[in-house]
Amino acid sequence: MVVWRKSQYFGLRPHRSPVQAVVSGPAGRKLPGSPEVTGTRLGPFLAERLQDLVLESAGVQDFLQELCVFSAGFIGKTTGLPVLCTVTLVRPRRPVASAGSGPGTRLPAEVQQATGLSPSLAALESGATVSVPDARADSRWPRYNRAVLRAGQLSVLALPLQLDPDASASVSFFAPEAGAFDDEAIVICEAFAARAGKAVRLAARIGASRDLNDDLLEALKSRTSINLASGIVMGQSRCSQAEAFAILGKVSSNRNVKLRVVAEDLLRKFDTTPEATHFTG
């Protein structure tokens, strides 16, 4: 069923739901990465390509970068707009991750990081699409809009991505024309964001698992070093394990360094100077 909605820029246009936009696609238009993919094959192509980006990326940051490049090309060809793209990802206990499709996104990203104010962050926090039809006339983010203009862009469209409850993200598109993102373009971008959000959610989960594994390995490595160092102290000082651990702890406190560092330092000295018989702080 086609519903008609009045467009702010082009009068009446047929409005399709995001699902229809992804499944149907702009008939006859070539898509990035596969010139033959059009029409009803758009949805499966998009899902498969986004999944490939996740699987082929070395980590979350690498994935976000590749996603930006792909998104700019995809939206550019499906809407006919020369667009740039940025993605912002917020996760607990991790720095904010962001990426852009090209040098033109760098200045707006720097202003966003410095001020904490932008359409992208507004979409991320509100969970709603944020549109800036003309950065010259928008007063909500003056400093950010000036950066957008300096980058040669006029229109901004920011869309939230649906992630797990402990994370949030948004994707933003920039165009060098005022009013570039009309009703039909917004529907296409929202449909794309619905698909992209699943890929970002998967990448964030994989990244969290990798981080946890790295943390566990580091903890095991640290514990192993401390146990070995305690054994050396026990052999040298003829003391118990508790007493050896206390000696290492005292050295750590006196030097104001982590216990693991003290242990690793002792292991290095033990390996290079086997004639050493006592460990002192």
N, C-alpha and C positions, 0 to 999 in steps of 0.2 A: 504494500500500500504506500503510495506517495502522498506526503503531506506538504502543502504549500506554506512557506514561511516568508515573510517580507524581509528582504535583505536591505541593510543600511546603505549599501552602495550600488546595487544593481537591480533594485525593484524586486519583483517576485521571482523566486527560484524554487525548484522542487527540492524539498528537504528529505534526505534519507537518514535512517538511524545509523549509528556507528557500525552496527553489524552489517547492514546493507552496503555501506560504503566500503567495508573491507572485502566482503564477498564479491560484490559486483565490480567495484573499481571504475575508474574513468575509462570507458570502453575505447579500445584501439590505441591507448597510449603505451609507449614502451616504458619499461621499468628498469631501474638500475640493477646491474648484476645479471640480468637475464632478459634480453630484448624480446624474447618470444612470450614472456609471461604477461598476459592481459586478461581482462574480463573475469570469468569465474575462477580462474586459477590464482588470482591475486591473493586471496586469503591464505591458502596453503603455502604459497611461495613465501609470503611474509613471515609466517610462523616458522617455516623451515630455516629461512635465512637468519632470523633472530636467534634461533637455537644454535645455529652454526657459529654465530658470533660469540656466544657464551662458551661453547666447547673449544673453540680455536684460540681463545684469549688466554694470556699467561696469568692474568689476575683481574681484579675488579677495575683498577684504573685503566688497564689496557682495553678491557671490554667497553668501558664508557667512551674511550676515545674512538674505537671502531664504531660504536653505536652512533655517535655524533656524525661521523662521516657518512655512514649508511643512511641515517635519518635525513640529513640534508639532501642527499641525492634522491632518496625515495620521495620525500614530500615535494622537492623541486620538480620532479618529473610528473608526479600524479596531479599536482595543482598547476603546473606551468609557471611557478614562481622561482626566481633565483634566490634561494634561502640559505641562511647559515643556521647552525644548530648548537645548542649547549645542553648539557645534562648536569644536574646537581643531585647528589646522593648524601643523605644524612643517616648515620648509623651510631648506635650507642658505643661509647668508649673508643671511637675512631674519629680521626679528623674528617671534616667535610670533604667529600671527593667531588671533583667537577672536571669537565672536559669540554672541548669545543671542536667544531669541524674545521676551523681555519684561523689564521691570524686575526681576522676581523672580529672574532669573539673575545679576544684577550682583554681589551680595555674594559668592556662591560663586566667581564668576570672579575677583574681587579677591583672595580668600584663596588661590586656586590660583596666581595670578601671584606673590603675595608669598611663599608657602611652597614652591612647586614640588611640592606633594603633593596628590593628589586621585584619585578613581576614574577620572576622564577621562584623566589622565596615566598612571595605572597600566595602563589598557586600551591606551593608545597605545604604551607601552613593552613590554608583554607580548604584545600581539597577541591578547589573549583578552578575552572579555566579563567585566565586573566588575559584580557586583550588591551593592547595599546595601539589603536589605529594610526595615530600620528604622534611620534615622540616630541614633535615641536609644540604640540598643544596640550600635552598631558602634564599635570601638575602633581601627580602622586609621588613620583620618584625623580625629582629634578636633576640630581647629580647623575643618577644612572642614565636618564634620558639624554643628558648631554654627552655621555660616553657613547651611547648608541648612535647619536648623530655624528660624532667624530669618527665612528667606525663606518660611516656611510650608509647607515640603515635608518629607516623611518618607522616601520611597523614591527611590533613584537607580539607574539602569541605564546603564552606560557600555560602548560597543562600539567596537572598532577599525575603521578604514576602510582598505581595501587600496589603497595608492598605489604610486608608483614607488619604487625602493629608496632614493633620496636624500631622501624625504619621508615623513611619517607624520601621521596624523590620527585623531581619535575623535569620536564623537557621543554625547552624554549626554542622558538623559531623566529628568525629575523629576516625582514625583506626590505629592499631599498626603495619601495614605493609606499606612499601613504594609503591606508585602507586596503592593503594587499590581502589581508585575511578576511574574506567575506564569509557569509554563512556557509557556503558549500565547502570552502577551504577549511573552516573550523570543524565541520563534521568529519572531513577526511583526517585532519590532524588528531581529533579526539579518538577516531577509530584506530589510528596508528598508535596513539598513546596507550590504548587499552591492550594492544598486543605487546608493545614495547615494555609495559609495566611487568608483564609476566616474565620476560627475559631478564629484566633488571632484578626482579625478586629472586629468580633462580641464581643469577650471578652473585647477589649479595649473600645468599645462603651458602653457596660454594665457598665464597670468600671467607665467611664466618667460620666454616669448618676448617679451612686451611689455617686461619689465624689460630684457632683452638689447638690444632695439631702442632703448630709452631710453638705455641706457648707451652704445651705439654712436653714437647721435646726439649725445650730450653730449661724447663723445670727439672726434668730428668737428668739433663746434662749437668745442671747446677748441683743437684743432689749427689750425683756420682762424684763430682769433683770434691765436694765437702766431705763425703764419706772416705774417699781415698786420702785426702789431706789429714783427716782425723786419724786414720790408720798410721800414717807416717809419724804424727805427733805421739801417738800411743807407743810406737816402737822406739822412738828417740827418747821420750821422757819417762817411759815405763809407767804410764798412767792409764786410767780407765777411759772408755769412750766419752763418758760425760765430761771428764776432766779435760780431755783433748778438745772437745767441742767448746768448752768454756775458754780454753786458751786461744782458740781461733776467734771466738767471739770478742775477746778482749783486744786482740790485735786489730780486728775489724773496727772496733770502737775507737781505738787509739789513732788509727790511720784515717778514720772517717771514710771508709770505703766499704763496699758490700762484702759480705762473708764469702760469696762465690769468688770474688776477685782475689781475696786473700788466699783462698784454697788453690786457685789456679796458679797464683804466683808461687806458692810453695811447691806445687807439682813441677813447675818449670825448673825451679832451683834444684829440686831433688833429681830431676832427669839429667841436668847438666853438671851437678856437683855431687856425685854419689858418695864422696868422702865426708860430706856434711853429716854431723851427728846430732845437732840440736837445732831447733827452730825457735827464733826469738823475734818478738815484735819490734 
